[in-house]
Amino acid sequence: QVQLVESGGGLVQPGGSLRLSCAASGFTFSTFRMSWGRQAPGMQRELVASINSGGITNYADSVKGRFTISRDNAKKAVYLQMNSLKPEDTAVYYCRVLIYDEYWGQGTQVTVSS
């Protein structure tokens, strides 16, 4: 079955950096677009970055220029490098794949605060 396991969240000061990782299993990883989404308290979940099988990336305007998504097909992993973090980036971050159905991981908490 499809499994997505995120890691790397934590508490960071404004302006700091974090790198999130997502380990995937249960599907042919290299052929699917992978995405990162986030959900802040009281808000709807939103996609912030995606990368297709060819390595082409897309970003939400709110993170463009600060976040970088990448993938390692050999390791079946997708990453989100987050720089210049802001308090409004505080959220639970999720890994996502769409394979007929939508699959999300359990999420990892990112808190940006001084």
Phi, psi and omega in degrees: 000158180292130176227136176230124183234113181269154175205167174105357179288174179165192179260130181219149178282154175306138184090351182277185184228153172215153175237117178266147177234150176224119177264126185248149175204163175091004177204168182281088191308314191296342186263357186245145170294136177244146183224158168244136175232171178213157178220116177271159180304130178076005183243161174283153176292138179228146174278137180245336181201148176214157179217130182270182185296336179269000178091006178282133187246155174221147183225149169291150181302328185293341183239355184302131180089348180244326181253147176226124177262142177213168181217152174233101185293329179294325180266356184054051183224149174231145187233156173226107175273121183243116179244165178049048185294146181239156177306327180287354173277353179299125184182171166271128182257135185235148172266145185218143171220144178249110178230088191062299172259166179265132179239137178233151173281188183276346176092158175223135186280132172241123179237123180249110185201148176266000000 
